[in-house]
Amino acid sequence: MDFVKENSYASVTSLAGQPDADAFVASADVVAIAIVDDEDGADALAFRKATACSHTVKKAVTTSAAVAGKVRYLAPPGVAPGVRAPH
């Protein structure tokens, strides 16, 4: 049962703004940050579910517009950078 609980939802760090995000990004080689409207909402929960088994990636969520404005990511193959991948 502990395995199921531990691997159902990822632990995430809450980022209040850009200084927190900068420190978080600098703290690991690979990080994932979800920009959400509500840190307790459906999008944040979906992010936690989707990343639950990614134990080597540090994860965070934020509602900060400043952080959202500086987000960059690598697109999956076949998807142009800067375009959201289809779900």
C-alpha contacts under 8 A as a table, 3 or more apart, distances in Angstrom:
res1	aa1	res2	aa2	distance
1	M	4	V	5.20
1	M	5	K	6.34
2	D	5	K	5.11
2	D	6	E	5.99
3	F	6	E	5.14
3	F	7	N	5.97
4	V	7	N	5.25
4	V	8	S	5.82
5	K	8	S	5.39
5	K	9	Y	7.33
6	E	9	Y	6.70
6	E	10	A	7.53
6	E	52	A	7.89
7	N	10	A	6.85
7	N	52	A	5.25
7	N	53	C	5.79
8	S	49	K	6.02
8	S	52	A	5.78
8	S	53	C	7.93
9	Y	45	L	7.76
9	Y	48	R	4.95
9	Y	49	K	4.76
9	Y	50	A	7.89
9	Y	51	T	7.40
9	Y	52	A	4.84
10	A	48	R	4.71
10	A	49	K	6.42
10	A	51	T	5.92
10	A	52	A	4.09
10	A	53	C	7.33
10	A	59	K	7.74
11	S	48	R	7.08
11	S	52	A	7.73
11	S	59	K	7.23
12	V	48	R	7.29
12	V	58	K	7.64
12	V	59	K	5.04
12	V	60	A	4.66
12	V	61	V	6.58
13	T	59	K	6.35
13	T	60	A	4.34
13	T	61	V	6.31
14	S	39	E	7.84
14	S	60	A	5.67
14	S	61	V	5.25
14	S	62	T	5.94
15	L	18	Q	7.83
15	L	20	D	5.43
15	L	21	A	5.97
15	L	60	A	6.69
15	L	61	V	6.18
15	L	62	T	5.06
15	L	63	T	7.93
15	L	64	S	7.75
16	A	20	D	6.25
16	A	21	A	7.87
16	A	62	T	6.48
16	A	63	T	7.56
16	A	64	S	6.53
17	G	20	D	5.52
17	G	21	A	6.31
17	G	62	T	7.57
17	G	64	S	5.55
17	G	66	A	6.60
17	G	67	V	6.21
18	Q	21	A	4.90
18	Q	22	D	6.01
18	Q	64	S	7.72
18	Q	66	A	6.08
18	Q	67	V	5.30
19	P	22	D	5.15
19	P	23	A	6.29
20	D	23	A	5.26
20	D	24	F	6.07
21	A	24	F	4.95
21	A	25	V	6.05
21	A	67	V	6.83
22	D	25	V	5.26
22	D	26	A	6.21
23	A	26	A	5.13
23	A	27	S	6.21
24	F	27	S	5.15
24	F	28	A	7.39
24	F	31	V	7.92
25	V	28	A	6.23
25	V	29	D	7.82
25	V	30	V	7.79
25	V	31	V	6.31
26	A	29	D	7.61
28	A	31	V	6.53
28	A	58	K	7.07
30	V	56	T	7.86
30	V	57	V	5.53
30	V	58	K	6.67
31	V	57	V	5.36
31	V	58	K	4.72
31	V	59	K	5.78
31	V	60	A	7.88
32	A	57	V	6.84
32	A	58	K	6.30
32	A	59	K	4.88
32	A	60	A	6.37
33	I	59	K	5.85
33	I	60	A	4.75
33	I	61	V	5.42
33	I	62	T	7.33
34	A	44	A	7.12
34	A	47	F	6.87
34	A	60	A	6.35
34	A	61	V	4.69
34	A	62	T	6.39
35	I	61	V	6.00
35	I	62	T	5.22
35	I	63	T	5.76
35	I	64	S	7.43
35	I	67	V	7.89
35	I	68	A	6.15
36	V	39	E	6.32
36	V	41	G	7.92
36	V	43	D	6.25
36	V	44	A	6.24
36	V	61	V	6.90
36	V	62	T	6.11
36	V	63	T	5.26
37	D	41	G	7.39
37	D	43	D	7.86
37	D	63	T	5.55
38	D	41	G	4.91
38	D	43	D	7.77
38	D	44	A	7.10
38	D	63	T	6.48
39	E	44	A	5.55
39	E	61	V	6.53
39	E	62	T	6.65
39	E	63	T	6.89
40	D	44	A	6.09
40	D	45	L	6.86
41	G	44	A	5.50
41	G	45	L	6.30
42	A	45	L	5.04
42	A	46	A	6.05
43	D	46	A	5.03
43	D	47	F	6.21
44	A	47	F	5.06
44	A	48	R	6.24
44	A	61	V	6.97
45	L	48	R	5.04
45	L	49	K	6.19
46	A	49	K	5.05
46	A	50	A	6.01
47	F	50	A	5.09
47	F	51	T	6.11
48	R	51	T	5.37
48	R	52	A	5.85
49	K	52	A	5.24
50	A	53	C	7.79
51	T	54	S	5.29
51	T	59	K	7.90
52	A	55	H	7.28
54	S	57	V	5.67
55	H	58	K	7.49
62	T	67	V	7.58
63	T	68	A	7.94
64	S	67	V	5.34
64	S	68	A	6.33
65	A	68	A	4.91
65	A	69	G	6.13
66	A	69	G	5.24
66	A	70	K	6.78
67	V	70	K	5.34
67	V	71	V	6.31
68	A	71	V	5.28
72	R	82	G	7.67
73	Y	81	P	7.45
73	Y	82	G	7.49
74	L	81	P	6.26
75	A	78	G	7.99
75	A	79	V	5.74
75	A	80	A	6.33
75	A	81	P	5.02
75	A	82	G	7.20
75	A	83	V	7.45
75	A	84	R	7.79
75	A	85	A	7.25
76	P	79	V	5.70
76	P	85	A	7.31
79	V	83	V	6.71
79	V	84	R	7.72
79	V	85	A	6.31
80	A	83	V	5.64
